[in-house]
Amino acid sequence: MFCRKLILGAVMGMSMNAVNAAGFVPSVPVADLELFFGAAPGAISAISPSADPATEGSGIIITDSFSFQAGDILSFDYNFMTNERPGGLDDYAFVSFGGNLSFLDHAQDTAPGYYVPSVAPYQEETGYKNFSYIAPATGIFEFGVGVVDAWDEWVETGLLIDNFTVIRNDAEVHSNSFETGELMGIGDASIVDVFFGTPPTDGGFQVLVTTAPSPVPLPPAVWLLFSGMGALLAFSRRKHG
């Protein structure tokens, strides 16, 4: 059965989701992403800005079962980064409010100057922009953000997220700058700091959600653990050989 997992990116420098052989956390199939957000099957591809269906991606829940009032303003900063070139496939990002999805941004925006050169491993980015969403109903809902590959599974796209707030009657009732180092996530999602290359807009940390293995490596201690396990396995094979 699918379950959500806690990410301790700022504390551990990595995700607590399953780590693949390369030492990175992989994206998940789009069907798993829809389960994570409580969205209907096919809902992610249904909001694609192009005819390219979503294949895989990652996401986070920023507010888990938060009590919203109709008219609350949800606001956060995001930086959409991609290696998709102009005229290529249209990877995209979205938001989820109680499982209802809305389009956020995409790789093939053709407005002049919309993209600028980015930091490795991405070729271009939008730079931080602000997104606001008005809660349509009163109740207890989850609010999250995701990013997906369109059609392919090998050209990386990423999304940086920071400075989330909920405004009610012109007063801030909730905020999250990811300084605590924990959030709910699936796939390749981690908390990175100012050394990633794009400064956070508030505080010292930001969330990185990507469609491919993360550019954030495992901490040295974890690599030593894997190396030691590999050495023991090689010794065992020689002994039994």
CORPERA-V681346 format. One record per residue. N is the residue number from 1. PSI is psi in whole degrees, -180 to 180 (NA if undefined). D_FIRST is the distance of its C-alpha to the first C-alpha in Angstrom with 2 decimals. Layout:
n: (N N)
psi: (PSI PSI)
d_first: (D_FIRST D_FIRST)
This chain:
n: (1 2 3 4 5 6 7 8 9 10 11 12 13 14 15 16 17 18 19 20 21 22 23 24 25 26 27 28 29 30 31 32 33 34 35 36 37 38 39 40 41 42 43 44 45 46 47 48 49 50 51 52 53 54 55 56 57 58 59 60 61 62 63 64 65 66 67 68 69 70 71 72 73 74 75 76 77 78 79 80 81 82 83 84 85 86 87 88 89 90 91 92 93 94 95 96 97 98 99 100 101 102 103 104 105 106 107 108 109 110 111 112 113 114 115 116 117 118 119 120 121 122 123 124 125 126 127 128 129 130 131 132 133 134 135 136 137 138 139 140 141 142 143 144 145 146 147 148 149 150 151 152 153 154 155 156 157 158 159 160 161 162 163 164 165 166 167 168 169 170 171 172 173 174 175 176 177 178 179 180 181 182 183 184 185 186 187 188 189 190 191 192 193 194 195 196 197 198 199 200 201 202 203 204 205 206 207 208 209 210 211 212 213 214 215 216 217 218 219 220 221 222 223 224 225 226 227 228 229 230 231 232 233 234 235 236 237 238 239 240 241)
psi: (141 141 154 155 147 132 130 58 -47 -29 -46 -18 12 169 154 3 172 132 132 -179 -24 -4 15 164 121 161 171 157 152 -31 -39 -36 -39 -39 -41 -42 -4 28 158 150 133 -3 -34 -45 -28 -23 11 137 -6 -174 0 120 152 143 -45 166 -166 163 169 152 118 -44 121 110 54 142 102 156 144 131 -11 141 116 127 138 162 142 152 111 123 143 158 1 133 161 133 -1 -156 153 72 152 165 159 166 155 125 106 32 -6 124 146 142 141 -59 169 168 -24 36 124 7 133 131 9 -37 147 161 142 -179 155 140 18 148 -32 160 163 -20 162 129 162 139 134 144 134 122 122 -12 159 136 -177 115 160 145 129 175 141 164 141 152 143 117 -57 -179 24 -10 120 139 143 165 124 138 137 164 56 133 155 122 129 122 45 13 142 124 -10 145 156 113 9 25 -22 -16 22 146 170 128 166 143 -143 80 132 164 126 163 -163 -17 -5 -32 -23 112 142 158 -13 125 -159 -1 159 159 136 120 126 167 7 173 135 143 -5 112 165 148 151 -39 -37 -40 -40 -39 -48 -40 -42 -40 -38 -40 -42 -40 -41 -41 -42 -41 -42 -40 -41 -11 NA)
d_first: (0.00 3.77 6.43 10.15 12.49 16.15 18.76 22.08 24.06 27.48 27.35 25.84 26.77 23.35 19.70 17.40 14.65 14.65 18.29 19.50 22.69 24.94 23.96 22.33 18.99 18.24 17.44 14.27 14.52 15.70 12.98 10.45 13.42 13.90 10.52 11.46 14.85 14.10 16.38 17.02 16.33 19.37 20.39 20.65 22.88 24.82 26.27 27.28 30.98 31.62 30.71 28.44 24.77 22.13 20.29 18.44 18.73 17.82 18.05 18.63 18.75 22.37 22.57 19.69 20.68 24.32 27.04 28.82 32.07 33.08 35.20 33.59 33.96 31.02 32.47 31.35 32.81 31.25 32.49 31.22 31.81 31.68 33.08 33.28 36.99 38.95 38.59 35.31 31.77 30.78 27.76 27.09 25.61 24.56 23.99 21.60 22.91 20.62 18.77 22.22 22.98 26.41 27.91 29.05 30.80 31.04 32.59 35.39 37.27 40.87 42.74 45.35 44.41 40.87 39.59 41.23 40.87 37.85 37.03 35.55 33.23 33.69 36.82 37.06 35.80 36.69 37.46 36.13 36.25 35.48 33.16 33.50 31.54 32.79 30.37 31.01 30.12 30.14 26.97 23.98 22.13 20.20 22.11 20.85 22.09 20.83 22.58 22.04 23.90 25.73 25.97 26.13 23.93 26.72 28.91 27.65 27.62 27.03 27.27 28.80 28.30 30.50 32.42 30.21 32.12 32.15 35.70 36.80 40.46 41.46 39.98 37.00 34.47 31.62 31.49 29.32 30.86 28.06 30.58 28.35 26.08 22.70 20.42 16.87 16.03 13.93 15.49 19.16 20.25 22.75 25.75 29.08 32.61 36.04 36.27 33.80 36.80 36.30 37.28 35.10 36.74 36.33 36.14 35.26 31.61 29.61 26.09 25.70 22.93 23.33 22.30 23.12 23.24 24.62 28.39 27.90 28.18 26.87 29.30 31.98 30.84 27.40 29.21 31.47 28.59 27.28 30.92 31.54 28.59 29.90 33.37 32.34 30.54 33.67 35.92 33.98 34.30 38.02 38.55 37.07 38.76)
